Amino acid sequence: MIIAVICPNLMCRGILQVPETVRGRRVRCGKCGKDFMVPLSDKAKTTSGSTSPAPEGASAEAKP
């Protein structure tokens, strides 16, 4: 399966399409030549399952 990653170089921000097999490995942007690491997992997948505590003063029950 092909995944899309964005070059971290702020002057480039090129979109690279790489195979999933390169997750956790270094790749080189074909546009600017910067080497960078392909993330092991999608950020959307790792953040959607996390829970954070409710803000101070907030309660789970609705007040009438």
C-alpha positions in Angstrom: 0.0 0.0 0.0 1.2 3.5 -0.8 1.3 6.2 1.8 1.8 10.0 1.4 4.2 11.9 3.6 5.1 15.6 3.6 8.7 16.8 3.4 9.5 18.5 6.7 11.6 21.2 4.9 9.4 24.3 5.3 10.8 25.7 2.1 9.7 22.6 0.2 6.7 20.8 1.8 6.7 18.4 -1.1 4.4 15.4 -1.0 6.1 12.0 -1.4 4.3 8.8 -2.1 6.2 5.9 -0.6 5.4 2.2 0.2 4.3 1.3 3.7 7.4 -0.9 4.0 9.6 2.2 4.5 7.8 3.3 7.8 10.5 4.0 10.4 13.2 4.4 7.8 14.9 7.4 6.3 13.9 8.6 2.8 15.1 11.5 0.7 12.8 14.1 -0.8 13.0 14.1 -4.6 12.2 17.8 -4.7 14.7 19.3 -2.2 17.0 16.4 -1.3 16.3 16.5 2.5 16.6 13.2 4.3 13.9 12.5 6.9 12.3 9.7 8.8 8.9 8.3 7.7 6.7 8.0 10.8 5.9 4.5 12.1 2.1 5.2 12.2 -0.4 7.8 11.1 -0.8 10.6 13.7 -4.6 10.5 13.2 -4.6 6.9 14.4 -2.5 7.5 17.5 -4.3 10.6 18.7 -7.9 9.4 18.1 -7.6 6.7 20.8 -6.0 8.8 23.4 -8.1 10.3 26.2 -7.4 13.5 28.0 -8.8 14.6 31.4 -11.6 17.1 31.4 -10.7 20.7 31.9 -10.7 21.9 35.5 -14.1 22.9 36.7 -15.9 20.8 34.0 -18.1 17.9 35.0 -19.5 15.0 33.1 -23.1 15.8 34.4 -25.1 18.6 32.9 -26.2 21.2 35.5 -29.9 22.3 35.3 
